[in-house]
């Protein structure tokens, strides 16, 4: 009974990690002009990559 409970919770944890990692990548897109990965949820990053001839954002 106890063993079954532990195994089930470990399995759920691994599944959640995999799903969140995949869904994070869905939000990123390579900018066709500067080649930088853009997070489409970040309105400031998206706006930065709109004009033609822009520079890549500084990486922190
Ligand atoms: Zn860009």
PDB file of the backbone (N, CA, C, O) and the ligand in Angstrom, with CONECT records:
HET     ZN  A 101       1
ATOM      1  N   UNK A   1       0.849  -1.220   0.000  1.00  0.00           N
ATOM      2  CA  UNK A   1       0.000   0.000   0.000  1.00  0.00           C
ATOM      3  C   UNK A   1       0.875   1.257   0.000  1.00  0.00           C
ATOM      4  O   UNK A   1       0.686   2.174  -0.800  1.00  0.00           O
ATOM      5  N   UNK A   2       1.839   1.266   0.924  1.00  0.00           N
ATOM      6  CA  UNK A   2       2.720   2.439   0.992  1.00  0.00           C
ATOM      7  C   UNK A   2       3.592   2.523  -0.266  1.00  0.00           C
ATOM      8  O   UNK A   2       3.754   3.596  -0.847  1.00  0.00           O
ATOM      9  N   UNK A   3       4.150   1.380  -0.678  1.00  0.00           N
ATOM     10  CA  UNK A   3       4.995   1.373  -1.875  1.00  0.00           C
ATOM     11  C   UNK A   3       4.237   1.863  -3.102  1.00  0.00           C
ATOM     12  O   UNK A   3       4.769   2.630  -3.905  1.00  0.00           O
ATOM     13  N   UNK A   4       3.013   1.424  -3.238  1.00  0.00           N
ATOM     14  CA  UNK A   4       2.222   1.808  -4.401  1.00  0.00           C
ATOM     15  C   UNK A   4       2.021   3.327  -4.416  1.00  0.00           C
ATOM     16  O   UNK A   4       2.077   3.950  -5.477  1.00  0.00           O
ATOM     17  N   UNK A   5       1.790   3.914  -3.255  1.00  0.00           N
ATOM     18  CA  UNK A   5       1.575   5.358  -3.183  1.00  0.00           C
ATOM     19  C   UNK A   5       2.827   6.125  -3.597  1.00  0.00           C
ATOM     20  O   UNK A   5       2.740   7.113  -4.326  1.00  0.00           O
ATOM     21  N   UNK A   6       3.991   5.671  -3.131  1.00  0.00           N
ATOM     22  CA  UNK A   6       5.248   6.360  -3.472  1.00  0.00           C
ATOM     23  C   UNK A   6       5.511   6.275  -4.974  1.00  0.00           C
ATOM     24  O   UNK A   6       5.842   7.281  -5.603  1.00  0.00           O
ATOM     25  N   UNK A   7       5.366   5.092  -5.548  1.00  0.00           N
ATOM     26  CA  UNK A   7       5.626   4.924  -6.975  1.00  0.00           C
ATOM     27  C   UNK A   7       4.715   5.817  -7.808  1.00  0.00           C
ATOM     28  O   UNK A   7       5.141   6.411  -8.798  1.00  0.00           O
ATOM     29  N   UNK A   8       3.465   5.902  -7.394  1.00  0.00           N
ATOM     30  CA  UNK A   8       2.521   6.684  -8.192  1.00  0.00           C
ATOM     31  C   UNK A   8       2.884   8.176  -8.154  1.00  0.00           C
ATOM     32  O   UNK A   8       2.789   8.858  -9.174  1.00  0.00           O
ATOM     33  N   UNK A   9       3.296   8.683  -6.994  1.00  0.00           N
ATOM     34  CA  UNK A   9       3.606  10.116  -6.911  1.00  0.00           C
ATOM     35  C   UNK A   9       4.874  10.445  -7.695  1.00  0.00           C
ATOM     36  O   UNK A   9       4.961  11.523  -8.283  1.00  0.00           O
ATOM     37  N   UNK A  10       5.860   9.546  -7.720  1.00  0.00           N
ATOM     38  CA  UNK A  10       7.074   9.791  -8.508  1.00  0.00           C
ATOM     39  C   UNK A  10       6.717   9.845  -9.985  1.00  0.00           C
ATOM     40  O   UNK A  10       7.192  10.718 -10.712  1.00  0.00           O
ATOM     41  N   UNK A  11       5.885   8.919 -10.427  1.00  0.00           N
ATOM     42  CA  UNK A  11       5.490   8.895 -11.831  1.00  0.00           C
ATOM     43  C   UNK A  11       4.785  10.183 -12.229  1.00  0.00           C
ATOM     44  O   UNK A  11       5.046  10.718 -13.307  1.00  0.00           O
ATOM     45  N   UNK A  12       3.917  10.678 -11.400  1.00  0.00           N
ATOM     46  CA  UNK A  12       3.191  11.910 -11.715  1.00  0.00           C
ATOM     47  C   UNK A  12       4.154  13.099 -11.805  1.00  0.00           C
ATOM     48  O   UNK A  12       3.996  13.971 -12.660  1.00  0.00           O
ATOM     49  N   UNK A  13       5.159  13.126 -10.907  1.00  0.00           N
ATOM     50  CA  UNK A  13       6.109  14.227 -10.913  1.00  0.00           C
ATOM     51  C   UNK A  13       6.898  14.265 -12.205  1.00  0.00           C
ATOM     52  O   UNK A  13       7.092  15.337 -12.778  1.00  0.00           O
ATOM     53  N   UNK A  14       7.358  13.112 -12.675  1.00  0.00           N
ATOM     54  CA  UNK A  14       8.129  13.067 -13.915  1.00  0.00           C
ATOM     55  C   UNK A  14       7.263  13.509 -15.085  1.00  0.00           C
ATOM     56  O   UNK A  14       7.725  14.250 -15.953  1.00  0.00           O
ATOM     57  N   UNK A  15       6.033  13.070 -15.118  1.00  0.00           N
ATOM     58  CA  UNK A  15       5.146  13.440 -16.212  1.00  0.00           C
ATOM     59  C   UNK A  15       4.934  14.934 -16.258  1.00  0.00           C
ATOM     60  O   UNK A  15       4.921  15.522 -17.338  1.00  0.00           O
ATOM     61  N   UNK A  16       4.768  15.554 -15.118  1.00  0.00           N
ATOM     62  CA  UNK A  16       4.508  16.989 -15.093  1.00  0.00           C
ATOM     63  C   UNK A  16       5.728  17.765 -15.595  1.00  0.00           C
ATOM     64  O   UNK A  16       5.579  18.745 -16.326  1.00  0.00           O
ATOM     65  N   UNK A  17       6.950  17.328 -15.202  1.00  0.00           N
ATOM     66  CA  UNK A  17       8.160  18.013 -15.653  1.00  0.00           C
ATOM     67  C   UNK A  17       8.273  17.966 -17.172  1.00  0.00           C
ATOM     68  O   UNK A  17       8.571  18.975 -17.812  1.00  0.00           O
ATOM     69  N   UNK A  18       8.035  16.799 -17.738  1.00  0.00           N
ATOM     70  CA  UNK A  18       8.153  16.654 -19.193  1.00  0.00           C
ATOM     71  C   UNK A  18       7.151  17.548 -19.903  1.00  0.00           C
ATOM     72  O   UNK A  18       7.494  18.204 -20.886  1.00  0.00           O
ATOM     73  N   UNK A  19       5.933  17.582 -19.422  1.00  0.00           N
ATOM     74  CA  UNK A  19       4.897  18.385 -20.064  1.00  0.00           C
ATOM     75  C   UNK A  19       5.246  19.863 -19.992  1.00  0.00           C
ATOM     76  O   UNK A  19       5.090  20.577 -20.983  1.00  0.00           O
ATOM     77  N   UNK A  20       5.722  20.346 -18.828  1.00  0.00           N
ATOM     78  CA  UNK A  20       5.995  21.780 -18.701  1.00  0.00           C
ATOM     79  C   UNK A  20       7.169  22.179 -19.587  1.00  0.00           C
ATOM     80  O   UNK A  20       7.177  23.280 -20.136  1.00  0.00           O
ATOM     81  N   UNK A  21       8.175  21.288 -19.738  1.00  0.00           N
ATOM     82  CA  UNK A  21       9.314  21.620 -20.581  1.00  0.00           C
ATOM     83  C   UNK A  21       8.854  21.738 -22.048  1.00  0.00           C
ATOM     84  O   UNK A  21       9.254  22.668 -22.747  1.00  0.00           O
ATOM     85  N   UNK A  22       8.040  20.826 -22.498  1.00  0.00           N
ATOM     86  CA  UNK A  22       7.554  20.874 -23.875  1.00  0.00           C
ATOM     87  C   UNK A  22       6.696  22.108 -24.106  1.00  0.00           C
ATOM     88  O   UNK A  22       6.834  22.765 -25.137  1.00  0.00           O
ATOM     89  N   UNK A  23       5.813  22.437 -23.168  1.00  0.00           N
ATOM     90  CA  UNK A  23       4.918  23.565 -23.395  1.00  0.00           C
ATOM     91  C   UNK A  23       5.674  24.890 -23.332  1.00  0.00           C
ATOM     92  O   UNK A  23       5.237  25.872 -23.932  1.00  0.00           O
ATOM     93  N   UNK A  24       6.812  24.938 -22.611  1.00  0.00           N
ATOM     94  CA  UNK A  24       7.646  26.146 -22.636  1.00  0.00           C
ATOM     95  C   UNK A  24       8.190  26.393 -24.039  1.00  0.00           C
ATOM     96  O   UNK A  24       8.140  27.518 -24.536  1.00  0.00           O
ATOM     97  N   UNK A  25       8.707  25.352 -24.675  1.00  0.00           N
ATOM     98  CA  UNK A  25       9.317  25.505 -25.998  1.00  0.00           C
ATOM     99  C   UNK A  25       8.310  25.980 -27.029  1.00  0.00           C
ATOM    100  O   UNK A  25       8.684  26.643 -27.997  1.00  0.00           O
ATOM    101  N   UNK A  26       7.053  25.655 -26.841  1.00  0.00           N
ATOM    102  CA  UNK A  26       6.015  26.049 -27.791  1.00  0.00           C
ATOM    103  C   UNK A  26       5.968  27.565 -27.928  1.00  0.00           C
ATOM    104  O   UNK A  26       5.598  28.079 -28.984  1.00  0.00           O
ATOM    105  N   UNK A  27       6.340  28.290 -26.866  1.00  0.00           N
ATOM    106  CA  UNK A  27       6.216  29.748 -26.875  1.00  0.00           C
ATOM    107  C   UNK A  27       7.397  30.440 -27.557  1.00  0.00           C
ATOM    108  O   UNK A  27       7.357  31.652 -27.773  1.00  0.00           O
ATOM    109  N   UNK A  28       8.445  29.689 -27.897  1.00  0.00           N
ATOM    110  CA  UNK A  28       9.629  30.312 -28.484  1.00  0.00           C
ATOM    111  C   UNK A  28       9.654  30.125 -29.991  1.00  0.00           C
ATOM    112  O   UNK A  28       9.254  29.089 -30.524  1.00  0.00           O
ATOM    113  N   UNK A  29      10.138  31.165 -30.657  1.00  0.00           N
ATOM    114  CA  UNK A  29      10.172  31.169 -32.115  1.00  0.00           C
ATOM    115  C   UNK A  29      11.433  31.916 -32.533  1.00  0.00           C
ATOM    116  O   UNK A  29      11.766  32.943 -31.943  1.00  0.00           O
ATOM    117  N   UNK A  30      12.138  31.410 -33.547  1.00  0.00           N
ATOM    118  CA  UNK A  30      13.342  32.109 -33.996  1.00  0.00           C
ATOM    119  C   UNK A  30      12.952  33.298 -34.852  1.00  0.00           C
ATOM    120  O   UNK A  30      12.162  33.173 -35.787  1.00  0.00           O
ATOM    121  N   UNK A  31      13.518  34.464 -34.522  1.00  0.00           N
ATOM    122  CA  UNK A  31      13.265  35.668 -35.298  1.00  0.00           C
ATOM    123  C   UNK A  31      13.901  35.521 -36.672  1.00  0.00           C
ATOM    124  O   UNK A  31      15.091  35.217 -36.747  1.00  0.00           O
ATOM    125  N   UNK A  32      13.166  35.722 -37.766  1.00  0.00           N
ATOM    126  CA  UNK A  32      13.727  35.545 -39.107  1.00  0.00           C
ATOM    127  C   UNK A  32      14.761  36.609 -39.456  1.00  0.00           C
ATOM    128  O   UNK A  32      15.554  36.406 -40.375  1.00  0.00           O
ATOM    129  N   UNK A  33      14.775  37.724 -38.755  1.00  0.00           N
ATOM    130  CA  UNK A  33      15.683  38.820 -39.107  1.00  0.00           C
ATOM    131  C   UNK A  33      16.989  38.772 -38.330  1.00  0.00           C
ATOM    132  O   UNK A  33      18.052  38.974 -38.916  1.00  0.00           O
ATOM    133  N   UNK A  34      16.939  38.510 -37.025  1.00  0.00           N
ATOM    134  CA  UNK A  34      18.180  38.503 -36.247  1.00  0.00           C
ATOM    135  C   UNK A  34      18.525  37.108 -35.725  1.00  0.00           C
ATOM    136  O   UNK A  34      19.604  36.917 -35.164  1.00  0.00           O
ATOM    137  N   UNK A  35      17.632  36.131 -35.897  1.00  0.00           N
ATOM    138  CA  UNK A  35      17.945  34.755 -35.535  1.00  0.00           C
ATOM    139  C   UNK A  35      17.847  34.461 -34.049  1.00  0.00           C
ATOM    140  O   UNK A  35      18.189  33.361 -33.615  1.00  0.00           O
ATOM    141  N   UNK A  36      17.384  35.430 -33.257  1.00  0.00           N
ATOM    142  CA  UNK A  36      17.288  35.229 -31.820  1.00  0.00           C
ATOM    143  C   UNK A  36      15.976  34.530 -31.474  1.00  0.00           C
ATOM    144  O   UNK A  36      14.959  34.751 -32.132  1.00  0.00           O
ATOM    145  N   UNK A  37      15.998  33.679 -30.432  1.00  0.00           N
ATOM    146  CA  UNK A  37      14.771  33.034 -29.976  1.00  0.00           C
ATOM    147  C   UNK A  37      13.903  34.067 -29.258  1.00  0.00           C
ATOM    148  O   UNK A  37      14.372  34.755 -28.351  1.00  0.00           O
ATOM    149  N   UNK A  38      12.651  34.172 -29.661  1.00  0.00           N
ATOM    150  CA  UNK A  38      11.736  35.166 -29.105  1.00  0.00           C
ATOM    151  C   UNK A  38      10.635  34.452 -28.334  1.00  0.00           C
ATOM    152  O   UNK A  38       9.997  33.535 -28.853  1.00  0.00           O
ATOM    153  N   UNK A  39      10.412  34.880 -27.083  1.00  0.00           N
ATOM    154  CA  UNK A  39       9.313  34.356 -26.276  1.00  0.00           C
ATOM    155  C   UNK A  39       8.046  35.112 -26.679  1.00  0.00           C
ATOM    156  O   UNK A  39       7.920  36.304 -26.396  1.00  0.00           O
ATOM    157  N   UNK A  40       7.125  34.441 -27.328  1.00  0.00           N
ATOM    158  CA  UNK A  40       5.936  35.106 -27.854  1.00  0.00           C
ATOM    159  C   UNK A  40       4.987  35.573 -26.759  1.00  0.00           C
ATOM    160  O   UNK A  40       4.068  36.346 -27.029  1.00  0.00           O
ATOM    161  N   UNK A  41       5.198  35.111 -25.512  1.00  0.00           N
ATOM    162  CA  UNK A  41       4.375  35.601 -24.396  1.00  0.00           C
ATOM    163  C   UNK A  41       4.882  36.946 -23.900  1.00  0.00           C
ATOM    164  O   UNK A  41       4.171  37.650 -23.183  1.00  0.00           O
ATOM    165  N   UNK A  42       6.126  37.316 -24.279  1.00  0.00           N
ATOM    166  CA  UNK A  42       6.735  38.558 -23.811  1.00  0.00           C
ATOM    167  C   UNK A  42       6.472  39.653 -24.844  1.00  0.00           C
ATOM    168  O   UNK A  42       7.138  39.712 -25.877  1.00  0.00           O
ATOM    169  N   UNK A  43       5.501  40.519 -24.560  1.00  0.00           N
ATOM    170  CA  UNK A  43       5.081  41.529 -25.537  1.00  0.00           C
ATOM    171  C   UNK A  43       6.226  42.473 -25.875  1.00  0.00           C
ATOM    172  O   UNK A  43       6.315  42.943 -27.010  1.00  0.00           O
ATOM    173  N   UNK A  44       7.102  42.762 -24.919  1.00  0.00           N
ATOM    174  CA  UNK A  44       8.222  43.666 -25.182  1.00  0.00           C
ATOM    175  C   UNK A  44       9.222  43.017 -26.144  1.00  0.00           C
ATOM    176  O   UNK A  44       9.748  43.687 -27.032  1.00  0.00           O
ATOM    177  N   UNK A  45       9.482  41.741 -25.977  1.00  0.00           N
ATOM    178  CA  UNK A  45      10.392  41.036 -26.884  1.00  0.00           C
ATOM    179  C   UNK A  45       9.778  40.960 -28.272  1.00  0.00           C
ATOM    180  O   UNK A  45      10.469  41.178 -29.268  1.00  0.00           O
ATOM    181  N   UNK A  46       8.495  40.655 -28.350  1.00  0.00           N
ATOM    182  CA  UNK A  46       7.825  40.553 -29.649  1.00  0.00           C
ATOM    183  C   UNK A  46       7.869  41.898 -30.363  1.00  0.00           C
ATOM    184  O   UNK A  46       8.167  41.949 -31.556  1.00  0.00           O
ATOM    185  N   UNK A  47       7.578  42.994 -29.653  1.00  0.00           N
ATOM    186  CA  UNK A  47       7.604  44.333 -30.246  1.00  0.00           C
ATOM    187  C   UNK A  47       9.012  44.686 -30.729  1.00  0.00           C
ATOM    188  O   UNK A  47       9.173  45.311 -31.778  1.00  0.00           O
ATOM    189  N   UNK A  48      10.028  44.285 -29.966  1.00  0.00           N
ATOM    190  CA  UNK A  48      11.406  44.587 -30.337  1.00  0.00           C
ATOM    191  C   UNK A  48      11.762  43.947 -31.673  1.00  0.00           C
ATOM    192  O   UNK A  48      12.515  44.529 -32.454  1.00  0.00           O
ATOM    193  N   UNK A  49      11.238  42.774 -31.943  1.00  0.00           N
ATOM    194  CA  UNK A  49      11.641  42.028 -33.139  1.00  0.00           C
ATOM    195  C   UNK A  49      10.764  42.357 -34.348  1.00  0.00           C
ATOM    196  O   UNK A  49      10.934  41.746 -35.402  1.00  0.00           O
ATOM    197  N   UNK A  50       9.844  43.293 -34.226  1.00  0.00           N
ATOM    198  CA  UNK A  50       8.993  43.634 -35.363  1.00  0.00           C
ATOM    199  C   UNK A  50       9.683  44.481 -36.432  1.00  0.00           C
ATOM    200  O   UNK A  50       9.557  44.152 -37.611  1.00  0.00           O
ATOM    201  N   UNK A  51      10.414  45.567 -36.086  1.00  0.00           N
ATOM    202  CA  UNK A  51      10.969  46.438 -37.135  1.00  0.00           C
ATOM    203  C   UNK A  51      12.047  45.756 -37.960  1.00  0.00           C
ATOM    204  O   UNK A  51      12.800  44.929 -37.446  1.00  0.00           O
ATOM    205  N   UNK A  52      12.120  46.104 -39.249  1.00  0.00           N
ATOM    206  CA  UNK A  52      13.163  45.561 -40.119  1.00  0.00           C
ATOM    207  C   UNK A  52      14.505  46.173 -39.740  1.00  0.00           C
ATOM    208  O   UNK A  52      14.588  47.380 -39.515  1.00  0.00           O
ATOM    209  N   UNK A  53      15.545  45.367 -39.668  1.00  0.00           N
ATOM    210  CA  UNK A  53      16.892  45.850 -39.394  1.00  0.00           C
ATOM    211  C   UNK A  53      17.201  46.046 -37.919  1.00  0.00           C
ATOM    212  O   UNK A  53      18.166  46.734 -37.586  1.00  0.00           O
ATOM    213  N   UNK A  54      16.406  45.458 -37.020  1.00  0.00           N
ATOM    214  CA  UNK A  54      16.674  45.623 -35.583  1.00  0.00           C
ATOM    215  C   UNK A  54      17.874  44.775 -35.162  1.00  0.00           C
ATOM    216  O   UNK A  54      18.282  43.847 -35.860  1.00  0.00           O
ATOM    217  N   UNK A  55      18.423  45.124 -34.005  1.00  0.00           N
ATOM    218  CA  UNK A  55      19.523  44.364 -33.416  1.00  0.00           C
ATOM    219  C   UNK A  55      18.944  43.320 -32.463  1.00  0.00           C
ATOM    220  O   UNK A  55      17.864  43.523 -31.909  1.00  0.00           O
ATOM    221  N   UNK A  56      19.660  42.192 -32.263  1.00  0.00           N
ATOM    222  CA  UNK A  56      19.217  41.222 -31.252  1.00  0.00           C
ATOM    223  C   UNK A  56      19.195  41.868 -29.865  1.00  0.00           C
ATOM    224  O   UNK A  56      20.011  42.740 -29.568  1.00  0.00           O
ATOM    225  N   UNK A  57      18.261  41.436 -29.024  1.00  0.00           N
ATOM    226  CA  UNK A  57      18.214  41.942 -27.655  1.00  0.00           C
ATOM    227  C   UNK A  57      19.486  41.502 -26.917  1.00  0.00           C
ATOM    228  O   UNK A  57      19.985  40.402 -27.153  1.00  0.00           O
ATOM    229  N   UNK A  58      20.016  42.356 -26.023  1.00  0.00           N
ATOM    230  CA  UNK A  58      21.180  41.934 -25.227  1.00  0.00           C
ATOM    231  C   UNK A  58      20.826  40.744 -24.344  1.00  0.00           C
ATOM    232  O   UNK A  58      19.755  40.724 -23.736  1.00  0.00           O
ATOM    233  N   UNK A  59      21.706  39.756 -24.265  1.00  0.00           N
ATOM    234  CA  UNK A  59      21.466  38.568 -23.451  1.00  0.00           C
ATOM    235  C   UNK A  59      22.065  38.786 -22.079  1.00  0.00           C
ATOM    236  O   UNK A  59      23.237  39.145 -21.964  1.00  0.00           O
ATOM    237  N   UNK A  60      21.277  38.573 -21.037  1.00  0.00           N
ATOM    238  CA  UNK A  60      21.747  38.797 -19.674  1.00  0.00           C
ATOM    239  C   UNK A  60      22.376  37.537 -19.102  1.00  0.00           C
ATOM    240  O   UNK A  60      22.831  37.538 -17.958  1.00  0.00           O
TER     241      UNK A  60
HETATM  242 ZN    ZN A 101      14.840  39.766 -34.097  1.00  0.00          ZN
END
